[in-house]
């Protein structure tokens, strides 16, 4: 630790100290304390016997590089949202204010073990659908605990949110759309739910019909939608732009392009080999998978180390040769309890030596792999290599 660190603590500690001061000054807060292990503040509202937890990981990441005033504003906004009680809202009061939102697969999973993430379900590869209560000053994510308060099921919550979104989608489609040569950038000011429109069945197909072209949608961050008609020459330059925006975003969503599939349902844009967009589209899917598995690897590794859990969390490795589609690889080391990510290829390691890359489909067919519960992205726990006769079959299917 450097000299400043010895006197003032780490950046996380300084951030937490500032957040604690702001929380203690917030209206309605009786007392508050900081838990370094959880990187969270426990705050007691007036009259409450249990604390409200304010987790700081996301706002800390969002505030990186921001000025002091912007940082304080973000912390104050988070405290205001969390500490404003809405527990007395009944189902009939919130139903019409529910909205679905599209988020990265690891969103909400960066806290300590035992923290309950928001209600969510799978939407697209490495993306999930969450539900928020839309309020004039903020949006609040619906947690599983609210289902008991409202006496409804998760399906009822998602259904209500989708119905409310459909009205927004219909208003969007009723506008005047430009012709097929236009590139459209939709930037949300906070209450338009533009990126959520990809969850509305038929919306993207409707945009394509209005523009008389197949339209690819990009959502590099939670506030931006890019719509581009597919031309004969493809759009490799746009993929590069979107990837840069995704990498630079505080809350990125995806660098992947999406198109309308069967029955208007949105699917990843995956043009065939030989198409100008085949290589950049495949790269975008690999970048998204690598990003999400990378975030999960860092979080799980930290949590397992803190709790003394002897499990190795394998990385998802991305690789690409010039002018060839990108691929992902992971490593299965004999005798080590490992959580494997789902990759294009598996490399097998014993005594420091590795051989081959076996396609994942062959590994999954020859080896019984069971997904670990509650992990997203999906992982599979493995240990010793399979029986020698199975390994012989896997070796025969190695691509190099």
C-alpha positions in Angstrom: 0.0 0.0 0.0 1.3 3.4 -0.9 1.8 6.4 1.4 -1.7 7.9 0.6 -3.2 4.4 1.1 -1.6 4.2 4.6 -3.2 7.5 5.6 -6.5 7.4 3.8 -7.1 3.7 3.0 -7.9 2.1 -0.4 -10.1 3.7 -3.0 -12.9 1.3 -2.0 -12.5 2.4 1.7 -12.5 6.0 0.8 -15.6 5.5 -1.4 -17.3 3.6 1.4 -16.5 6.3 4.0 -18.0 9.0 1.7 -21.1 6.8 1.1 -21.5 6.2 4.9 -21.4 10.0 5.5 -24.0 10.6 2.8 -26.2 7.8 4.2 -26.1 9.1 7.8 -27.2 12.5 6.5 -30.1 11.2 4.5 -33.7 12.0 5.8 -35.3 9.2 7.8 -32.0 7.4 8.6 -31.6 6.7 12.3 -28.1 5.1 12.1 -25.8 3.4 9.6 -22.6 1.3 9.6 -20.2 -0.1 7.0 -19.5 -3.8 6.4 -16.2 -4.0 4.6 -16.6 -7.7 3.8 -19.9 -7.1 2.0 -18.8 -3.7 0.7 -22.2 -2.5 1.8 -23.8 -0.1 4.3 -26.4 -1.3 6.8 -28.8 1.6 7.4 -31.7 1.6 9.8 -34.8 3.7 9.0 -36.6 5.5 11.8 -38.7 2.9 13.7 -37.2 -0.1 11.9 -35.6 -3.0 13.8 -33.7 -4.5 10.8 -31.3 -2.7 8.5 -31.6 -2.0 4.8 -28.5 -3.0 2.9 -27.0 -0.6 0.4 -24.5 -2.5 -1.8 -21.8 -0.3 -3.2 -20.1 -2.5 -5.9 -22.1 -1.2 -8.9 -22.1 2.5 -8.0 -18.4 2.3 -7.1 -17.7 0.9 -10.7 -20.0 3.5 -12.2 -18.2 6.4 -10.4 -14.7 5.4 -11.5 -13.2 8.4 -13.2 -16.1 10.7 -12.3 -15.5 14.0 -10.6 -16.2 14.5 -6.9 -19.6 16.2 -7.4 -20.8 13.5 -9.9 -19.7 10.8 -7.5 -21.5 12.3 -4.6 -24.7 12.8 -6.7 -24.6 9.1 -7.7 -24.2 7.9 -4.1 -26.9 10.3 -2.9 -29.3 9.0 -5.6 -28.6 5.4 -4.7 -29.2 6.1 -1.0 -32.4 8.0 -1.8 -33.7 5.2 -3.9 -32.9 2.4 -1.4 -34.0 4.3 1.7 -37.3 5.5 0.4 -39.8 2.9 1.6 -42.3 1.5 -0.9 -43.0 -1.7 0.9 -46.6 -0.7 1.5 -47.4 -0.6 -2.2 -50.1 -3.1 -3.1 -50.1 -5.2 -6.3 -52.9 -3.1 -7.8 -50.9 0.0 -7.2 -47.7 -1.2 -8.9 -49.0 -3.5 -11.6 -49.4 -0.8 -14.3 -45.9 0.6 -13.4 -44.0 -2.6 -14.0 -41.5 -2.6 -16.9 -39.2 -5.4 -18.2 -35.5 -4.4 -18.7 -32.7 -6.1 -20.5 -29.5 -6.6 -18.6 -26.2 -8.5 -18.8 -26.4 -12.0 -17.4 -24.2 -11.2 -14.4 -26.0 -8.0 -13.4 -26.9 -8.0 -9.7 -24.6 -10.9 -8.9 -21.6 -9.0 -7.7 -22.5 -8.9 -4.0 -21.5 -11.2 -1.2 -22.6 -14.8 -1.0 -26.2 -15.0 0.3 -27.3 -11.7 -1.2 -30.5 -12.3 -3.1 -30.4 -10.9 -6.6 -33.3 -9.2 -8.4 -36.0 -11.4 -10.0 -34.9 -12.4 -13.4 -35.2 -14.9 -16.2 -33.2 -15.8 -19.3 -33.9 -13.6 -22.3 -31.1 -14.1 -24.9 -27.6 -15.7 -24.8 -25.8 -14.1 -21.8 -28.7 -11.6 -21.3 -31.5 -11.7 -18.8 -34.9 -10.0 -18.4 -35.5 -8.2 -15.1 -38.5 -6.2 -13.9 -38.6 -2.8 -12.4 -41.2 -0.6 -10.8 -41.2 2.7 -12.8 -41.3 5.7 -10.6 -41.0 9.4 -11.4 -37.6 9.7 -9.7 -36.2 6.3 -10.3 -36.7 2.6 -11.1 -36.7 -0.1 -8.5 -35.8 -3.7 -9.3 -38.4 -6.2 -8.2 -36.9 -8.8 -5.8 -38.3 -12.3 -5.0 -39.4 -11.0 -1.6 -41.9 -8.6 -3.2 -43.8 -11.6 -4.7 -44.8 -12.6 -1.2 -45.8 -9.0 -0.4 -48.0 -8.8 -3.5 -49.2 -12.4 -3.3 -48.4 -13.1 -6.9 -46.2 -15.4 -8.9 -43.1 -14.5 -10.9 -45.0 -15.3 -14.1 -47.7 -12.8 -13.2 -45.0 -10.1 -12.6 -43.3 -10.8 -16.0 -46.7 -11.0 -17.8 -47.8 -7.6 -16.4 -44.5 -6.0 -17.3 -44.6 -7.3 -20.8 -48.2 -6.1 -21.3 -47.1 -2.6 -20.2 -44.1 -2.7 -22.5 -46.4 -3.7 -25.4 -48.2 -0.4 -25.2 -44.8 1.4 -25.4 -43.8 -0.7 -28.4 -47.1 0.1 -30.2 -46.5 3.8 -29.7 -43.0 3.4 -31.0 -44.1 1.7 -34.2 -46.8 4.3 -34.8 -44.1 7.0 -35.5 -42.7 7.8 -38.9 -39.7 5.7 -39.7 -37.0 6.6 -42.3 -36.3 4.5 -45.4 -33.9 1.6 -45.6 -30.7 3.7 -45.9 -30.9 5.2 -42.5 -28.9 4.4 -39.4 -31.0 5.1 -36.3 -29.6 5.8 -32.8 -32.1 5.8 -30.0 -30.8 7.3 -26.7 -32.9 6.9 -23.6 -33.1 9.8 -21.2 -34.1 7.3 -18.4 -37.8 6.7 -18.9 -38.2 5.6 -22.5 -37.2 1.9 -22.0 -35.8 1.8 -25.5 -33.5 -1.2 -24.9 -36.5 -3.1 -23.4 -38.2 -2.9 -26.8 -36.2 -5.9 -27.9 -38.3 -7.9 -25.4 -41.5 -6.8 -27.0 -42.6 -9.6 -29.5 -42.9 -8.2 -33.0 -41.4 -4.8 -32.3 -38.1 -5.3 -34.2 -40.0 -7.1 -37.0 -42.3 -4.1 -37.1 -39.4 -1.7 -37.5 -38.1 -3.8 -40.4 -41.5 -3.7 -42.0 -41.7 0.1 -41.6 -38.2 0.5 -43.1 -38.7 -2.2 -45.8 -35.5 -4.0 -44.8 -34.0 -6.5 -42.5 -32.9 -4.5 -39.5 -30.2 -5.4 -37.0 -30.5 -3.9 -33.5 -27.6 -3.3 -31.2 -27.8 -2.4 -27.5 -24.2 -1.6 -26.3 -25.4 -0.1 -23.0 -28.6 0.2 -21.0 -29.6 3.5 -22.6 -28.7 3.0 -26.3 -30.3 1.2 -29.3 -28.7 1.3 -32.7 -30.9 0.2 -35.7 -29.2 -0.6 -39.0 -30.6 -2.1 -42.2 -28.5 -5.0 -43.5 -26.9 -4.0 -46.9 -25.2 -6.2 -49.4 -21.8 -5.3 -48.1 -22.6 -6.0 -44.5 -21.6 -3.7 -41.6 -18.2 -4.8 -40.1 -17.4 -1.2 -39.3 -20.5 -0.8 -37.2 -19.7 -4.0 -35.3 -16.3 -2.4 -34.4 -18.0 0.8 -33.2 -20.5 -1.1 -31.1 -17.8 -3.2 -29.5 -15.9 0.0 -28.5 -19.1 1.5 -27.0 -19.8 -1.7 -25.2 -16.3 -1.9 -23.7 -16.4 1.7 -22.6 -19.9 1.6 -21.1 -20.4 1.9 -17.4 -23.3 -0.5 -17.7 -22.8 -2.4 -20.9 -25.4 -4.8 -22.3 -24.1 -6.5 -25.4 -22.0 -6.0 -28.5 -24.1 -8.6 -30.4 -26.5 -7.6 -33.2 -30.1 -8.9 -33.0 -32.7 -9.5 -35.7 -36.3 -10.6 -35.8 -36.7 -14.4 -36.0 -39.6 -16.6 -36.2 -42.9 -15.2 -34.9 -41.1 -11.8 -34.4 -39.0 -13.1 -31.5 -35.6 -11.4 -31.3 -32.5 -13.7 -31.9 -28.8 -13.0 -32.3 -27.7 -12.0 -35.8 -25.7 -14.9 -37.2 -25.1 -14.7 -40.9 -23.6 -17.8 -42.6 -19.9 -18.3 -43.5 -19.0 -16.2 -46.5 -21.3 -13.4 -45.6 -19.4 -10.1 -44.9 -20.8 -10.0 -41.4 -20.1 -13.6 -40.4 -16.7 -13.0 -38.8 -17.6 -9.8 -36.9 -20.9 -11.3 -35.7 -19.2 -14.3 -34.3 -16.6 -12.1 -32.7 -19.4 -10.1 -31.0 -20.9 -13.2 -29.5 -17.5 -14.3 -28.2 -16.8 -10.9 -26.7 -20.1 -11.0 -24.8 -19.5 -14.6 -23.5 -15.9 -13.7 -22.5 -17.1 -10.6 -20.7 -19.8 -12.3 -18.7 -17.8 -15.4 -17.8 -14.9 -13.1 -16.9 -17.1 -11.1 -14.4 -18.4 -14.4 -13.0 -14.9 -15.9 -12.7 -13.6 -12.9 -10.7 -16.6 -12.9 -8.4 -16.7 -16.6 -7.7 -12.9 -16.8 -7.3 -13.0 -14.0 -4.7 -16.0 -15.5 -2.8 -14.5 -19.0 -2.8 -11.2 -17.7 -1.5 -12.8 -15.8 1.3 -14.9 -18.7 2.4 -12.2 -21.4 2.0 -14.0 -23.3 -0.8 -11.5 -25.4 -2.7 -12.9 -25.2 -6.2 -11.0 -23.8 -9.2 -13.1 -21.5 -11.4 -11.9 -22.0 -14.9 -11.6 -19.1 -17.3 -13.2 -18.8 -20.7 -10.4 -18.0 -23.1 -11.2 -16.2 -26.3 -9.0 -16.7 -29.4 -9.1 -15.6 -33.0 -6.9 -15.8 -36.1 -7.0 -13.0 -38.7 -10.0 -13.2 -40.9 -11.4 -16.3 -39.1 -14.3 -16.5 -36.6 -13.4 -16.1 -33.0 -13.7 -19.2 -30.7 -13.7 -19.9 -26.9 -11.7 -22.5 -25.1 -11.6 -23.7 -21.5 -9.3 -26.2 -19.7 -10.2 -29.4 -17.8 -7.3 -30.3 -15.5 -7.2 -33.9 -14.3 -7.7 -34.3 -10.5 -8.7 -30.7 -9.7 -12.3 -29.9 -8.8 -13.2 -27.3 -11.4 -16.2 -25.2 -12.5 -16.0 -25.3 -16.3 -17.6 -22.6 -18.4 -19.5 -23.6 -21.5 -17.0 -23.1 -24.4 -16.6 -24.0 -28.0 -13.7 -26.3 -27.2 -12.2 -28.0 -24.1 -8.5 -28.5 -23.7 -7.4 -31.4 -21.4 -4.4 -30.9 -19.0 -2.5 -33.4 -16.9 0.8 -32.9 -15.0 1.2 -29.5 -16.7 0.8 -30.8 -20.3 -2.2 -30.2 -22.4 -3.4 -31.9 -25.6 -5.9 -31.1 -28.2 -9.1 -29.0 -28.4 -12.2 -31.2 -28.3 -15.5 -29.6 -29.5 -17.9 -28.9 -26.6 -20.7 -30.9 -28.3 -18.5 -34.0 -28.3 -17.6 -33.6 -24.6 -21.2 -33.0 -23.7 -22.2 -36.1 -25.6 -19.6 -38.5 -24.1 -19.5 -37.1 -20.6 -22.4 -36.6 -18.2 -22.2 -32.9 -17.4 -24.7 -31.4 -14.9 -25.1 -27.6 -14.7 -24.3 -26.2 -11.3 -27.5 -24.7 -9.8 -28.1 -21.0 -9.5 -25.0 -20.0 -11.6 -25.5 -17.8 -14.7 -23.6 -18.1 -17.0 -23.8 -21.9 -16.8 -21.0 -23.9 -15.3 -20.3 -27.6 -14.8 -18.4 -29.1 -11.9 -15.8 -31.7 -13.0 -12.8 -33.4 -11.3 -11.0 -36.5 -12.4 -10.9 -37.2 -16.2 -13.4 -39.6 -17.5 -12.6 -43.3 -17.9 -9.8 -44.2 -20.2 -12.1 -45.6 -22.9 -14.0 -42.3 -22.9 -10.8 -40.3 -23.0 -9.7 -42.3 -26.1 -12.9 -41.3 -27.8 -12.4 -37.6 -26.9 -8.8 -37.7 -28.1 -10.0 -39.1 -31.4 -12.3 -36.0 -31.8 -9.6 -33.4 -30.9 -9.2 -30.8 -33.7 -5.5 -30.3 -33.0 
